[in-house]
Amino acid sequence: MVRDCYGNSPERDTLAGAAMSLQSPLGRVLGLGTAKDGTDHFWAQRVSAVALIFLGIWFIGAVVIGGNLAYADLQVFIANPLNGILLLILCVVVAFHSSLGVQVVIEDYVHAPATKVVSLLLSKFAHLFVAITTVYAILKIGIGA
């Protein structure tokens, strides 16, 4: 009987009526497949990066044009609805984009399973804390002005 390098017999597969698998031999042995999450993560990083380009240009332009960074001037700047909303979006998108990037770094370079899980959780909570804190500060300054 003829067998391939993995010990499989073509006659056995066709005789048993089994469909040929496109899964790699290592994948069959380990029983592992894709996490089916990479494409969403990839596109989320790209879309948030494009959003950051436009929001960053707006923010740099606003800071250059505004010039004076006194607290009273910043209150007036943030109290303007357009500026306040764009600043809120900028802070949330920065936190989201940073979270995605840090997640990739942790997944790629932290190899101990327990350390990886703890690091991912701490990273998510830290980014969420930063996002909530900045949104609160902007709303407090903008509404209080």
PyMOL commands that set and color helices and strands:
alter all, ss='L'
color gray80, all
select helices_A, chain A and resi 10-16+25-30+38-66+71-79+81-109+113-144
alter helices_A, ss='H'
color red, helices_A
deselect
rebuild
show_as cartoon
